[in-house]
Amino acid sequence: MKLSDFDYPLPEDRIATRPARPRSSAKLLVAEGGAIADRIVRELPDILRPGDRLVLNDTKVIPARLTGTRRRETGQGAAEARIEATLLEPAADGTWAALVKPLRKLRAGETVAFPAGLSAVVEEIAAGQARLRFNLVGADFEAALETAGAMPLPPYIERLRTADAADREDYQTVWASRPGAVAAPTASLHFDEALLAALAARGVAFTHVTLHVGAGTFLPVKVEDVTTHRMHAEWGEVTDAAAAEINATRAAGGRVIPVGTTALRLIESAAAGDGTVRPWRGETDIFIYPGYRFRATDALVTNFHLPKSTLLMLVSALMGRERIAAIYDHAIAQGYRFFSYGDASLLVP
């Protein structure tokens, strides 16, 4: 399989820079069998069946983008430089990997001061990243980050506008509870409390799992033979209770429907060959592309993904490449909005 097999042209004006308001007013493309229907997200209770189970990623996006100042003493006095850091992931020793601009302005051992009393020592610079050790930890670090940081919007949105106060709410799911992601599980952004209540009244059940989405989700695929691509690893957890709920739904004949590719990748990582989902905790680098045999997934709620992305390969594995090409052609022709703040689809293979 070639990378070019997963390319498509998209007009820039189809890239959503703000979400639909209210969340559940976004358009919903329903692809089931050979049919495509144009619906609205709030109509999901009319589309899903009693006994279906939605699997929801409860990760919470941290305000991982920081702007600070590096101060360096020189022979001519103090020199300051403005530094932008985007936190990527924590290490076991408490340091954080970060993308820094401009990286050439930093040296190992220097300190960068951020607002809210937050500062970081540069412990290492390697492979285009910096490793930072902050002066605060635990709840103190989280509180300072809430004040000092901004939401880390995807690159394709930041090209068009900068993050602002509205993104604090817009780029977070209504059920987010476990801090650790630096990108949102964006299919979940379409759900609000009213929709969740209507789905529950319909007899649709919910299971929460956790996958802390990393910035690697935006990294481009750089190999022409996609089967040789190596995925970034992300930390996740399927609890005993979550596994039991999913298995009970399967046993009762209900459908297991992840909301978003992150929830799908996690339950597929935790699934045995017969589809039984086991309690699971750790890092997953599962890469799903055409030819993959799905074990625990019956359908998927997801957004529309970037050309040549691993997520487009995932939905192509679920529905077939030609089918996805037809779905995306329809979405473009019908004015659907794409990517993180864009519209949604329900894909039923």
ROVO-915714 format. One record per atom (N, C-alpha, C): residue in one letter; x, y, z. Coordinates in steps of 0.1 Angstrom, whole numbers, padded with zeros to 4 digits, always signed. Example, Ala and Ser with C-alpha at 12.3 -4.5 7.8 and 13.67 -1.06 7.14 Angstrom:
ROVO-915714
a+0132-0057+0078;a+0123-0045+0078;a+0132-0033+0078;s+0128-0022+0071;s+0137-0011+0071;s+0129+0000+0079;
end
This chain:
ROVO-915714
m+0008-0012+0000;m+0000+0000+0000;m+0009+0012+0000;k+0005+0022-0009;k+0013+0034-0010;k+0006+0045-0003;l+0015+0055+0002;l+0009+0066+0009;l+0000+0074+0000;s+0002+0074-0013;s-0006+0082-0023;s-0020+0076-0024;d-0022+0063-0019;d-0035+0057-0019;d-0044+0064-0010;f-0039+0071+0000;f-0047+0077+0010;f-0047+0093+0009;d-0046+0098-0003;d-0046+0112-0005;d-0059+0116-0011;y-0063+0129-0008;y-0075+0134-0015;y-0074+0150-0014;p-0079+0157-0024;p-0079+0171-0024;p-0090+0177-0015;l-0086+0187-0006;l-0096+0193+0003;l-0094+0208+0002;p-0104+0216-0002;p-0103+0230-0002;p-0101+0235+0013;e-0092+0245+0014;e-0088+0250+0028;e-0101+0255+0035;d-0111+0260+0028;d-0122+0266+0035;d-0131+0255+0041;r-0128+0242+0039;r-0135+0232+0046;r-0129+0228+0059;i-0117+0234+0063;i-0111+0231+0076;i-0118+0240+0086;a-0125+0233+0096;a-0132+0240+0106;a-0122+0246+0116;t-0124+0259+0119;t-0116+0266+0129;t-0123+0268+0142;r-0136+0266+0142;r-0144+0267+0154;r-0154+0256+0153;p-0159+0250+0165;p-0168+0240+0165;p-0183+0245+0162;a-0192+0235+0159;a-0206+0239+0158;a-0211+0242+0172;r-0221+0252+0172;r-0227+0255+0185;r-0242+0254+0183;p-0249+0247+0192;p-0243+0238+0202;p-0236+0226+0196;r-0228+0219+0204;r-0220+0208+0199;r-0227+0198+0190;s-0239+0195+0195;s-0247+0184+0189;s-0254+0188+0176;s-0252+0201+0172;s-0258+0206+0160;s-0249+0204+0148;a-0237+0197+0150;a-0229+0194+0138;a-0235+0184+0129;k-0231+0184+0117;k-0236+0175+0107;k-0231+0161+0110;l-0238+0151+0106;l-0234+0137+0109;l-0237+0129+0096;l-0226+0124+0090;l-0228+0115+0078;l-0229+0101+0083;v-0240+0094+0079;v-0242+0080+0084;v-0239+0071+0072;a-0229+0063+0072;a-0226+0054+0062;a-0228+0039+0067;e-0238+0033+0062;e-0241+0019+0066;e-0245+0011+0053;g-0239-0001+0052;g-0241-0008+0040;g-0236+0000+0028;g-0244+0001+0018;g-0240+0009+0006;g-0246+0023+0006;a-0253+0026+0017;a-0260+0039+0017;a-0253+0050+0025;i-0255+0062+0021;i-0250+0074+0028;i-0262+0083+0031;a-0263+0087+0044;a-0274+0096+0048;a-0268+0108+0055;d-0274+0120+0052;d-0270+0132+0058;d-0279+0135+0070;r-0273+0135+0082;r-0281+0137+0094;r-0274+0148+0103;i-0279+0149+0115;i-0273+0158+0125;i-0269+0150+0138;v-0259+0154+0144;v-0254+0146+0156;v-0265+0144+0166;r-0273+0154+0169;r-0283+0153+0179;r-0294+0142+0175;e-0293+0137+0163;e-0303+0126+0159;e-0297+0112+0162;l-0286+0112+0168;l-0280+0098+0171;l-0289+0089+0179;p-0297+0095+0189;p-0307+0086+0196;p-0317+0079+0186;d-0320+0085+0175;d-0329+0079+0165;d-0322+0069+0156;i-0309+0070+0156;i-0301+0061+0147;i-0295+0049+0154;l-0291+0051+0166;l-0285+0039+0174;l-0296+0031+0179;r-0293+0019+0184;r-0303+0009+0189;r-0302+0008+0204;p-0313+0005+0210;p-0312+0001+0224;p-0302-0011+0226;g-0294-0011+0235;g-0284-0022+0237;g-0270-0019+0231;d-0269-0008+0223;d-0256-0004+0218;d-0248+0002+0229;r-0235+0001+0228;r-0227+0007+0238;r-0216+0016+0232;l-0216+0029+0236;l-0206+0039+0231;l-0194+0038+0241;v-0182+0037+0235;v-0170+0037+0243;v-0164+0051+0242;l-0162+0058+0253;l-0158+0072+0254;l-0145+0073+0261;n-0136+0081+0254;n-0123+0084+0260;n-0124+0095+0270;d-0121+0093+0283;d-0122+0103+0293;d-0110+0111+0296;t-0100+0110+0287;t-0088+0118+0288;t-0091+0133+0289;k-0083+0141+0296;k-0085+0155+0297;k-0073+0162+0291;v-0075+0172+0281;v-0065+0179+0275;v-0059+0189+0285;i-0046+0189+0286;i-0039+0199+0295;i-0036+0211+0286;p-0036+0223+0292;p-0032+0235+0284;p-0017+0235+0282;a-0012+0228+0272;a+0002+0224+0271;a+0011+0234+0264;r+0005+0245+0259;r+0013+0254+0252;r+0017+0266+0261;l+0030+0268+0263;l+0035+0278+0272;l+0044+0288+0265;t+0043+0301+0269;t+0051+0311+0264;t+0059+0317+0276;g+0072+0317+0275;g+0080+0322+0286;g+0093+0330+0281;t+0102+0332+0290;t+0114+0340+0287;t+0126+0333+0293;r+0136+0332+0284;r+0149+0327+0288;r+0158+0339+0290;r+0164+0339+0302;r+0174+0350+0305;r+0188+0344+0306;r+0197+0351+0299;r+0211+0346+0298;r+0220+0357+0301;e+0230+0355+0310;e+0240+0366+0313;e+0251+0365+0302;t+0254+0377+0297;t+0265+0378+0286;t+0275+0388+0291;g+0285+0390+0283;g+0295+0400+0286;g+0290+0414+0286;q+0279+0415+0278;q+0273+0429+0277;q+0260+0430+0286;g+0259+0421+0296;g+0247+0421+0304;g+0237+0410+0301;a+0225+0411+0306;a+0215+0400+0305;a+0209+0401+0291;a+0207+0389+0285;a+0200+0388+0272;a+0188+0380+0274;e+0176+0384+0269;e+0164+0377+0270;e+0159+0372+0257;a+0152+0361+0257;a+0146+0356+0245;a+0132+0350+0248;r+0123+0352+0239;r+0110+0347+0241;r+0109+0333+0236;i+0104+0324+0244;i+0104+0309+0242;i+0090+0304+0242;e+0086+0296+0232;e+0073+0289+0231;e+0076+0275+0233;a+0069+0268+0242;a+0071+0254+0245;a+0058+0247+0244;t+0057+0236+0237;t+0045+0227+0237;t+0049+0214+0243;l+0043+0211+0255;l+0046+0199+0262;l+0040+0187+0254;l+0048+0177+0253;l+0045+0165+0246;l+0041+0153+0255;e+0049+0149+0264;e+0046+0138+0273;e+0056+0138+0284;p+0051+0134+0296;p+0060+0133+0308;p+0068+0120+0307;a+0080+0120+0313;a+0088+0108+0315;a+0086+0103+0329;a+0091+0091+0331;a+0090+0085+0344;a+0098+0093+0355;d+0108+0100+0351;d+0116+0108+0361;d+0110+0122+0364;g+0098+0125+0358;g+0092+0137+0361;g+0094+0149+0351;t+0104+0147+0342;t+0106+0157+0332;t+0096+0156+0321;w+0096+0166+0312;w+0086+0166+0301;w+0094+0168+0288;a+0090+0160+0278;a+0095+0163+0264;a+0087+0174+0259;a+0093+0183+0252;a+0086+0195+0246;a+0092+0199+0233;l+0083+0204+0225;l+0087+0211+0212;l+0089+0226+0216;v+0101+0231+0213;v+0104+0245+0217;v+0108+0253+0204;k+0102+0266+0204;k+0105+0275+0194;k+0110+0288+0200;p+0122+0294+0196;p+0132+0287+0187;p+0141+0279+0195;l+0143+0267+0191;l+0151+0257+0199;l+0166+0262+0200;r+0170+0269+0189;r+0184+0274+0189;r+0188+0284+0199;k+0177+0290+0206;k+0179+0300+0216;k+0182+0293+0230;l+0181+0280+0231;l+0182+0273+0244;l+0195+0265+0244;r+0200+0264+0257;r+0211+0255+0259;r+0208+0247+0272;a+0213+0235+0272;a+0211+0227+0284;a+0216+0234+0297;g+0208+0233+0308;g+0212+0240+0320;g+0205+0253+0322;e+0200+0259+0311;e+0193+0272+0312;e+0179+0271+0318;t+0174+0282+0323;t+0161+0282+0329;t+0152+0291+0321;v+0139+0286+0319;v+0129+0294+0312;v+0118+0297+0322;a+0115+0310+0323;a+0105+0315+0333;a+0091+0316+0326;f+0081+0310+0331;f+0068+0311+0326;f+0059+0319+0336;p+0047+0323+0332;p+0038+0330+0341;p+0034+0320+0353;a+0027+0326+0362;a+0021+0319+0374;a+0031+0312+0383;g+0044+0317+0383;g+0054+0311+0391;g+0060+0298+0386;l+0057+0295+0374;l+0062+0283+0368;l+0075+0285+0360;s+0085+0277+0362;s+0097+0277+0355;s+0102+0263+0352;a+0112+0262+0343;a+0117+0249+0339;a+0132+0250+0336;v+0139+0241+0340;v+0153+0239+0336;v+0154+0230+0324;v+0162+0234+0314;v+0165+0226+0302;v+0175+0216+0306;e+0170+0203+0307;e+0180+0192+0311;e+0187+0187+0299;e+0181+0187+0287;e+0187+0181+0275;e+0180+0186+0263;i+0188+0187+0252;i+0183+0190+0239;i+0187+0180+0229;a+0178+0173+0223;a+0181+0162+0214;a+0170+0159+0205;a+0173+0155+0193;a+0163+0150+0183;a+0152+0161+0181;g+0156+0174+0181;g+0147+0184+0178;g+0137+0188+0189;q+0140+0182+0201;q+0131+0185+0213;q+0140+0189+0225;a+0133+0194+0234;a+0139+0197+0247;a+0133+0189+0258;r+0141+0186+0268;r+0135+0179+0280;r+0136+0189+0291;l+0124+0192+0297;l+0123+0202+0307;l+0119+0196+0321;r+0126+0202+0331;r+0122+0198+0345;r+0116+0211+0352;f+0103+0210+0355;f+0096+0221+0361;f+0099+0222+0376;n+0097+0234+0381;n+0099+0237+0395;n+0088+0233+0404;l+0076+0230+0398;l+0065+0225+0405;l+0061+0211+0401;v+0054+0204+0409;v+0050+0190+0406;v+0035+0188+0411;g+0029+0178+0407;g+0016+0174+0412;g+0006+0184+0410;a-0003+0186+0420;a-0014+0196+0419;a-0009+0210+0418;d+0003+0213+0423;d+0008+0227+0421;d+0012+0229+0407;f+0018+0219+0400;f+0021+0220+0386;f+0008+0222+0378;e-0002+0214+0380;e-0014+0214+0373;e-0021+0228+0374;a-0021+0233+0386;a-0027+0246+0389;a-0020+0257+0381;a-0007+0257+0382;a+0001+0267+0375;a-0001+0266+0360;l-0002+0254+0355;l-0003+0251+0340;l-0017+0257+0336;e-0027+0255+0344;e-0040+0260+0341;e-0040+0275+0339;t-0032+0282+0346;t-0031+0297+0345;t-0022+0301+0334;a-0010+0294+0333;a+0000+0298+0324;a-0002+0293+0309;g-0008+0282+0308;g-0008+0275+0295;g-0020+0279+0286;a-0019+0275+0273;a-0030+0277+0264;a-0033+0263+0258;m-0045+0261+0252;m-0048+0248+0246;m-0040+0246+0234;p-0034+0234+0232;p-0026+0231+0221;p-0034+0227+0208;l-0039+0237+0201;l-0047+0234+0189;l-0038+0227+0179;p-0045+0219+0170;p-0038+0212+0160;p-0031+0222+0150;p-0020+0218+0144;p-0013+0227+0135;p-0021+0233+0124;y-0031+0225+0118;y-0039+0231+0107;y-0049+0241+0111;i-0052+0242+0125;i-0060+0253+0129;i-0051+0265+0133;e-0040+0262+0139;e-0031+0273+0143;e-0025+0280+0131;r-0025+0274+0120;r-0021+0281+0108;r-0031+0292+0104;l-0044+0290+0109;l-0054+0299+0105;l-0058+0309+0116;r-0055+0305+0129;r-0058+0314+0140;r-0051+0309+0152;t-0050+0318+0162;t-0043+0314+0175;t-0054+0309+0185;a-0050+0301+0194;a-0059+0297+0205;a-0063+0308+0213;d-0075+0308+0218;d-0081+0318+0227;d-0089+0312+0238;a-0095+0321+0246;a-0102+0316+0258;a-0113+0306+0255;a-0120+0307+0243;a-0131+0298+0240;a-0126+0284+0238;d-0113+0282+0234;d-0108+0269+0232;d-0107+0261+0245;r-0106+0268+0256;r-0105+0261+0269;r-0117+0252+0271;e-0129+0256+0267;e-0141+0247+0267;e-0143+0240+0255;d-0141+0246+0243;d-0144+0240+0230;d-0136+0227+0228;y-0123+0228+0232;y-0113+0217+0229;y-0112+0207+0240;q-0124+0205+0247;q-0124+0196+0259;q-0138+0189+0258;t-0138+0176+0261;t-0151+0168+0261;t-0158+0171+0274;v-0171+0170+0274;v-0179+0173+0286;v-0177+0163+0297;w-0171+0151+0294;w-0168+0141+0304;w-0153+0139+0307;a-0145+0149+0302;a-0130+0148+0305;a-0128+0147+0320;s-0119+0138+0324;s-0117+0137+0339;s-0102+0133+0342;r-0095+0128+0333;r-0081+0123+0336;r-0071+0131+0328;p-0064+0141+0334;p-0055+0150+0327;p-0043+0142+0321;g-0039+0146+0309;g-0027+0139+0304;g-0026+0140+0289;a-0037+0144+0282;a-0036+0145+0267;a-0031+0159+0263;v-0025+0159+0251;v-0021+0172+0245;v-0028+0174+0232;a-0038+0165+0229;a-0047+0167+0218;a-0060+0161+0222;a-0071+0166+0217;a-0084+0161+0221;a-0088+0149+0213;p-0097+0140+0220;p-0103+0130+0212;p-0115+0136+0205;t-0113+0141+0193;t-0122+0151+0188;t-0136+0147+0184;a-0138+0134+0181;a-0151+0129+0178;a-0161+0131+0190;s-0155+0131+0202;s-0162+0133+0214;s-0167+0147+0216;l-0161+0157+0209;l-0164+0171+0211;l-0179+0174+0207;h-0185+0165+0199;h-0199+0167+0194;h-0209+0164+0205;f-0205+0158+0216;f-0215+0154+0226;f-0217+0164+0237;d-0230+0167+0240;d-0233+0176+0251;d-0242+0168+0261;e-0245+0174+0272;e-0252+0167+0283;e-0266+0163+0278;a-0273+0172+0270;a-0286+0169+0265;a-0286+0156+0256;l-0275+0155+0247;l-0274+0144+0239;l-0272+0131+0247;l-0263+0132+0256;l-0260+0120+0265;l-0273+0115+0272;a-0281+0125+0277;a-0293+0121+0284;a-0303+0114+0274;a-0304+0119+0262;a-0313+0114+0252;a-0308+0100+0247;l-0295+0098+0246;l-0290+0085+0243;l-0293+0075+0254;a-0291+0079+0266;a-0294+0070+0278;a-0308+0066+0278;a-0317+0076+0275;a-0331+0073+0275;a-0335+0063+0264;r-0327+0063+0253;r-0329+0054+0242;r-0325+0040+0246;g-0317+0038+0256;g-0312+0025+0260;g-0298+0023+0255;v-0291+0033+0251;v-0277+0033+0247;v-0268+0034+0260;a-0259+0025+0262;a-0250+0025+0274;a-0237+0032+0270;f-0229+0035+0281;f-0216+0042+0279;f-0206+0035+0288;t-0194+0034+0282;t-0182+0029+0289;t-0171+0039+0287;h-0164+0042+0298;h-0153+0052+0298;h-0140+0044+0298;v-0131+0047+0289;v-0117+0043+0289;v-0108+0055+0288;t-0095+0053+0289;t-0086+0064+0289;t-0075+0061+0279;l-0073+0071+0269;l-0061+0071+0261;l-0056+0085+0260;h-0044+0088+0266;h-0039+0101+0266;h-0033+0104+0252;v-0040+0112+0245;v-0036+0115+0231;v-0024+0124+0230;g-0014+0119+0223;g-0001+0127+0222;g+0000+0135+0210;a+0009+0144+0209;a+0011+0153+0198;a+0015+0145+0185;g+0020+0132+0187;g+0024+0124+0176;g+0012+0121+0167;t+0000+0123+0172;t-0012+0121+0163;t-0012+0130+0151;f-0004+0141+0152;f-0004+0150+0141;f+0009+0148+0132;l+0017+0139+0136;l+0029+0137+0128;l+0026+0131+0114;p+0032+0136+0103;p+0029+0130+0090;p+0036+0117+0088;v+0030+0109+0080;v+0036+0096+0075;v+0046+0100+0065;k+0058+0095+0067;k+0069+0099+0058;k+0075+0088+0049;v+0069+0076+0050;v+0073+0065+0042;v+0063+0063+0031;e+0067+0059+0019;e+0058+0056+0008;e+0051+0043+0010;d+0058+0033+0016;d+0051+0020+0019;d+0046+0021+0033;v+0033+0023+0034;v+0027+0027+0047;v+0028+0016+0057;t+0030+0003+0052;t+0031-0008+0062;t+0044-0007+0070;t+0053+0001+0066;t+0066+0002+0073;t+0066+0014+0083;h+0054+0021+0084;h+0053+0033+0093;h+0053+0028+0107;r+0060+0035+0116;r+0060+0032+0130;r+0051+0043+0138;m+0041+0038+0145;m+0033+0047+0152;m+0039+0052+0165;h+0036+0064+0170;h+0039+0069+0183;h+0032+0061+0193;a+0038+0059+0205;a+0031+0052+0216;a+0023+0062+0225;e+0012+0058+0229;e+0003+0066+0238;e-0001+0057+0250;w-0002+0063+0262;w-0006+0056+0274;w-0021+0055+0275;g-0026+0043+0278;g-0040+0041+0280;g-0044+0031+0290;e-0057+0030+0294;e-0061+0021+0304;e-0076+0017+0301;v-0078+0004+0301;v-0092-0002+0301;v-0093-0009+0315;t-0102-0004+0323;t-0103-0009+0337;t-0111-0023+0336;d-0110-0030+0348;d-0118-0042+0349;d-0133-0040+0346;a-0138-0029+0351;a-0152-0026+0349;a-0155-0023+0335;a-0147-0015+0328;a-0149-0012+0314;a-0148-0024+0305;a-0139-0033+0308;a-0138-0046+0300;a-0150-0054+0302;a-0155-0055+0314;a-0167-0063+0317;a-0179-0057+0310;e-0181-0044+0310;e-0192-0038+0303;e-0192-0041+0288;i-0181-0039+0282;i-0180-0042+0268;i-0183-0056+0265;n-0177-0065+0272;n-0179-0080+0270;n-0194-0083+0272;a-0200-0077+0282;a-0215-0080+0284;a-0223-0075+0273;t-0220-0064+0267;t-0227-0059+0255;t-0226-0069+0243;r-0213-0073+0241;r-0211-0083+0230;r-0219-0096+0233;a-0219-0100+0245;a-0226-0113+0248;a-0241-0112+0246;a-0246-0099+0248;a-0261-0097+0247;a-0265-0094+0233;g-0255-0093+0224;g-0259-0090+0210;g-0259-0076+0206;g-0254-0067+0215;g-0254-0053+0213;g-0241-0049+0205;r-0241-0037+0200;r-0229-0033+0192;r-0220-0024+0201;v-0207-0026+0199;v-0197-0018+0206;v-0192-0008+0196;i-0194+0005+0200;i-0192+0016+0191;i-0182+0026+0197;p-0170+0026+0194;p-0161+0036+0200;p-0164+0050+0194;v-0163+0060+0203;v-0165+0074+0198;v-0150+0079+0196;g-0146+0079+0184;g-0132+0084+0181;g-0122+0072+0179;t-0112+0075+0171;t-0102+0066+0168;t-0093+0062+0180;t-0092+0071+0190;t-0084+0068+0201;t-0091+0057+0210;a-0104+0058+0212;a-0111+0048+0219;a-0110+0035+0211;l-0111+0035+0198;l-0111+0023+0190;l-0097+0017+0191;r-0086+0024+0190;r-0073+0019+0191;r-0070+0012+0204;l-0076+0018+0215;l-0074+0013+0228;l-0081+0000+0230;i-0094-0001+0226;i-0101-0014+0229;i-0096-0025+0219;e-0091-0021+0207;e-0085-0031+0199;e-0072-0036+0205;s-0064-0027+0211;s-0052-0031+0218;s-0055-0041+0229;a-0066-0039+0236;a-0070-0047+0247;a-0077-0060+0244;a-0081-0062+0231;a-0089-0073+0227;a-0081-0085+0224;a-0086-0097+0228;a-0081-0110+0224;a-0086-0113+0210;g-0080-0124+0205;g-0084-0129+0191;g-0099-0131+0189;d-0106-0135+0200;d-0120-0138+0199;d-0129-0126+0201;g-0122-0114+0203;g-0130-0102+0205;g-0132-0099+0220;t-0129-0108+0229;t-0130-0105+0243;t-0120-0094+0247;v-0125-0083+0254;v-0117-0072+0258;v-0112-0075+0272;r-0099-0074+0274;r-0093-0077+0287;r-0089-0064+0294;p-0089-0064+0307;p-0084-0052+0314;p-0070-0049+0309;w-0066-0037+0307;w-0054-0034+0300;w-0049-0020+0305;r-0035-0019+0307;r-0029-0007+0311;r-0015-0006+0306;g-0012+0004+0299;g+0002+0006+0294;g+0002+0014+0281;e+0013+0013+0273;e+0014+0021+0261;e+0010+0012+0249;t+0003+0019+0240;t+0000+0012+0227;t+0005+0020+0215;d+0011+0012+0206;d+0015+0018+0193;d+0008+0011+0182;i-0004+0006+0184;i-0011-0002+0174;i-0014+0007+0162;f-0011+0001+0150;f-0013+0008+0137;f-0023+0000+0129;i-0034+0006+0126;i-0045-0001+0119;i-0046+0005+0105;y-0044-0004+0096;y-0045+0000+0081;y-0052-0012+0074;p-0056-0010+0061;p-0064-0020+0054;p-0057-0034+0055;g-0066-0043+0058;g-0061-0057+0060;g-0062-0061+0075;y-0064-0051+0084;y-0065-0054+0098;y-0079-0060+0101;r-0079-0070+0109;r-0092-0077+0113;r-0096-0071+0127;f-0107-0064+0127;f-0112-0058+0139;f-0118-0069+0148;r-0115-0067+0161;r-0119-0077+0171;r-0130-0073+0179;a-0131-0060+0184;a-0140-0056+0194;a-0149-0045+0189;t-0147-0040+0177;t-0154-0028+0171;t-0164-0032+0161;d-0177-0027+0163;d-0188-0030+0154;d-0191-0018+0145;a-0188-0006+0150;a-0190+0007+0142;a-0182+0017+0149;l-0181+0029+0143;l-0173+0040+0148;l-0179+0053+0145;v-0179+0062+0156;v-0182+0076+0154;v-0169+0083+0153;t-0167+0091+0142;t-0154+0098+0140;t-0156+0110+0132;n-0146+0119+0132;n-0145+0131+0124;n-0140+0127+0110;f-0137+0137+0102;f-0131+0135+0089;f-0116+0138+0090;h-0108+0129+0085;h-0094+0130+0088;h-0085+0135+0077;l-0073+0139+0080;l-0063+0145+0071;l-0059+0135+0060;p-0057+0141+0048;p-0051+0132+0037;p-0038+0126+0042;k-0035+0114+0038;k-0023+0107+0040;k-0020+0105+0055;s-0030+0105+0063;s-0029+0103+0078;s-0031+0088+0082;t-0026+0085+0093;t-0028+0071+0099;t-0043+0069+0102;l-0050+0080+0106;l-0064+0079+0109;l-0072+0077+0097;l-0069+0082+0085;l-0076+0079+0073;l-0073+0064+0069;m-0061+0059+0072;m-0058+0045+0070;m-0067+0036+0079;l-0069+0041+0091;l-0077+0033+0101;l-0092+0032+0096;v-0098+0043+0092;v-0112+0042+0087;v-0113+0035+0074;s-0102+0035+0066;s-0102+0027+0053;s-0101+0012+0057;a-0094+0009+0068;a-0094-0005+0072;a-0108-0009+0076;l-0116-0001+0083;l-0129-0004+0088;l-0139-0005+0076;m-0138+0004+0067;m-0149+0005+0056;m-0144+0000+0043;g-0131+0000+0040;g-0126-0002+0027;g-0122+0011+0020;r-0111+0010+0013;r-0105+0023+0007;r-0115+0029-0003;e-0121+0021-0011;e-0130+0027-0021;e-0142+0033-0015;r-0147+0026-0005;r-0159+0031+0002;r-0156+0044+0009;i-0144+0045+0016;i-0140+0058+0023;i-0139+0069+0012;a-0133+0066+0001;a-0131+0076-0009;a-0145+0081-0014;a-0155+0073-0015;a-0168+0077-0019;a-0175+0085-0008;i-0172+0081+0005;i-0178+0089+0016;i-0172+0103+0017;y-0159+0104+0015;y-0152+0117+0016;y-0156+0126+0004;d-0158+0120-0008;d-0163+0127-0019;d-0176+0133-0016;h-0185+0125-0010;h-0198+0130-0007;h-0198+0141+0004;a-0189+0139+0014;a-0188+0149+0024;a-0183+0163+0019;i-0174+0162+0010;i-0169+0175+0004;i-0179+0181-0005;a-0186+0173-0013;a-0197+0179-0022;a-0208+0185-0014;q-0211+0179-0002;q-0223+0184+0006;q-0219+0194+0017;g-0207+0199+0016;g-0203+0210+0025;g-0199+0206+0039;y-0196+0194+0042;y-0192+0190+0056;y-0179+0197+0059;r-0177+0200+0072;r-0165+0206+0078;r-0156+0196+0083;f-0143+0198+0081;f-0133+0187+0083;f-0124+0190+0095;f-0118+0179+0100;f-0108+0178+0110;f-0113+0181+0124;s-0105+0185+0133;s-0108+0185+0147;s-0121+0191+0152;y-0123+0203+0147;y-0136+0211+0150;y-0147+0208+0140;g-0145+0199+0131;g-0154+0197+0120;g-0166+0188+0123;d-0173+0183+0113;d-0185+0175+0115;d-0181+0161+0117;a-0191+0152+0119;a-0189+0138+0123;a-0194+0128+0113;s-0190+0116+0115;s-0196+0105+0107;s-0198+0093+0116;l-0208+0085+0113;l-0210+0072+0119;l-0208+0062+0108;l-0197+0054+0110;l-0193+0044+0100;l-0197+0030+0105;v-0205+0023+0097;v-0210+0010+0101;v-0206+0001+0090;p-0195-0008+0092;p-0191-0016+0081;p-0201-0028+0078;
end
